[in-house]
Amino acid sequence: MGCLFCNVLEKKIPADVIYEDEHAVAFRDIRPMAPTHVLVIPRKHIAAIHDLTEEDVATMGRVMLAAKAVAHQEGLEAGGYRLVINDGDAAGQTVHHIHVHVLGGRNLTWPPG
């Protein structure tokens, strides 16, 4: 079945998509860790941060702008929000398609875990 998030992009797996443009798609996490927990993924498959190349600069910039748009759409700007990218298994990356977690809606503690 391949990459879980690629299957979301191809609409083979349902997702609660709340934002999309030509570069990125955002959908609600199925196991939210905050009142607002949205995943923003690039349409291009990139497994992780350590796989990024110079050719991915524009893609990742667009993903970050999509995360900003999601935070605005979800009303998180006033109270603040957190963007997280996990890189590798030890960091908690469970789907190996790079993604940004947009977390908010409550006070977030530090360190995160």
Secondary structure as the mmCIF struct_conf table of DSSP 4:
data_model
#
loop_
_struct_conf.conf_type_id
_struct_conf.id
_struct_conf.beg_label_comp_id
_struct_conf.beg_label_asym_id
_struct_conf.beg_label_seq_id
_struct_conf.end_label_comp_id
_struct_conf.end_label_asym_id
_struct_conf.end_label_seq_id
HELX_RH_AL_P HELX_RH_AL_P1 LEU A 4 LEU A 9
TURN_TY1_P TURN_TY1_P1 GLU A 10 LYS A 11
BEND BEND1 LYS A 12 ILE A 13
STRN STRN1 VAL A 17 GLU A 20
BEND BEND2 GLU A 22 HIS A 23
STRN STRN2 ALA A 24 ARG A 28
BEND BEND3 ILE A 30 ARG A 31
BEND BEND4 MET A 33 PRO A 35
STRN STRN3 THR A 36 PRO A 42
BEND BEND5 ARG A 43 LYS A 44
HELX_RH_3T_P HELX_RH_3T_P1 ILE A 49 ASP A 51
HELX_RH_3T_P HELX_RH_3T_P2 GLU A 54 ASP A 56
HELX_RH_AL_P HELX_RH_AL_P2 VAL A 57 GLN A 73
TURN_TY1_P TURN_TY1_P2 GLU A 74 GLY A 75
TURN_TY1_P TURN_TY1_P3 GLU A 77 GLY A 79
STRN STRN4 TYR A 81 VAL A 84
BEND BEND6 GLY A 88 GLY A 88
HELX_RH_3T_P HELX_RH_3T_P3 ASP A 89 ALA A 91
TURN_TY1_P TURN_TY1_P4 GLY A 92 GLY A 92
BEND BEND7 VAL A 95 HIS A 97
STRN STRN5 VAL A 100 GLY A 104
BEND BEND8 GLY A 105 ARG A 106
HELX_LH_PP_P HELX_LH_PP_P1 ASN A 107 THR A 109
BEND BEND9 TRP A 110 PRO A 111
#
